[in-house]
Every structure is written in structure tokens, then in C-alpha cells.
Amino acid sequence: MIDTHAHLTDERYDGDREEVVKRAKETGVKKIICILVEFDERSMQIFNRLLEHDFIFGAVGIHPHDAKDYEKHKDIFLQLLDLPKIVALGETGLDYHYLNSPAQTQKAVFEKQLQIASERNLPVIIHSREALDDAFSIISNSGIKKAVMHCFSGLEEEAKEYLNLGFYISFAGPVTFKNAKKPKEVIKIIPDDRLLLETDCPYLAPQVFRGERNEPSYIKYIYEEAANLKNISVDKLAGIVSENVFKLFGT
Ligand SMILES: [Zn+2]
């Protein structure tokens, strides 16, 4: 099992971060992609320490919430992208639910990052919330080919548009929620060779721990539910996702 999206620098892990990492390993998590979207000294130090674990890889991006601070973080962000264990740019994208940064700024900063990713030939981890049309038009105009729509919550038609661009679609805890009809339906139409899974921890804990702090070891509940919905074994699904991770992130 691989967790393709974990925010392990979050302060909610300050008391037991190494325990959380150990628990993931003991549960059978073979790789974790740790997402860095904070550029304060503390978070960057934790991130570097996390990357010392063989099985933890990194992604760095300016989150749409912080698009307004792009110029402030730009230099350090570009430096971090050069670290040897960085396998993707992200998360980046658009979030019109929380307009922490104005939409115009979010769009400009998203476009810039897609440009940087294509110059560096890095895959992109995309966050899109309540910004369907703008996100799709920026993405399709960018010519980006290697990307994943992270924590996908859209409808079937939207998923198909991204599949047509060659993208991967990633599902998180909501696929396990009792009342979540949409992701349970949408995951069924995602071809095996385009599917990824993630916790997006510390957010969105799966149904069994809903509302609590999430962590990479809980990815097993997401694999169990996804395997069930796709009518295959967890082992088979784990093999499929590992292959997809290798194709997209090269690890
Ligand atoms: Zn995230």
C-alpha cells in the first residue's frame, strides 16, 4: 500500500510524528508522499527530517490558499524542488471554497507552477475545489500531461475529462464515508491504470475514525473500501496502485 498524499509536517503530529511513521510501516505502507505547502523554518526542518526515511518521498507546492504569498515563498520553493527526493510539484491548484487568496491571484500562481513543472518535467499534484471550469481551462491550456487530481470529489463527467488528458485520479477518506454516494460511484469508472489512493492526512479520516486526526496507517481502510468497490482483492489493488505511482512519480 502507498499513501500518495500526506501532510506529515502538520503540527497535529508534533507529539508523536515518529510513532505515526512507524505505525504506517508496521501496517504495510510501503511508500508515503509527503506534501509540503508551508514554508516556515519549522515545517521545512520537519520535512527534511521526514525525507530521511527511505520510504518517504516529497512534493512541494504553493497551495491555492497561499497564492497571495507566492513572491514571498518563491525562492525557497524553487530550491526545495531541487531536493533529490522530490517526486512532484504540489499541491497546487484552485480553491474557491475558501477564498484565502483572490481567484485572480490563485489562477496566476497556478499557471506559473504548471509552467515550472513542465520546464522541470515534474508531475503535478492538483487541488481543485469549487473551481471546475477555471481549473479545467488552465490545465488544458497548460499542456501538462503528467498529473493527478488529488482527493477527487467531482462527478463522472469531470473525471472523464481529466482521464482524457491522461491524468490520474486519486481518492481519499470520503470514499469510505457511509453517506458518500458520489466517490463510491466515480471510483468504479476509473480505469485500473489511472487510479491512486491517499489519506490527505491529517484531514478526512476514513469512516472508522471520522472526525479524528487521520494518519498514513489508515490508508488500509481506503484500500479495503476501494478494493471492495472495484471487486478485486486488496493485494491486487495494492499492486495496481504501486505500478501507477511508479509510472507517475518514478518511485
Ligand atoms: Zn493536501
Residues whose N, C-alpha, C, O or C-beta is under 5 A from the ligand:
A	BS01	ZN	D200
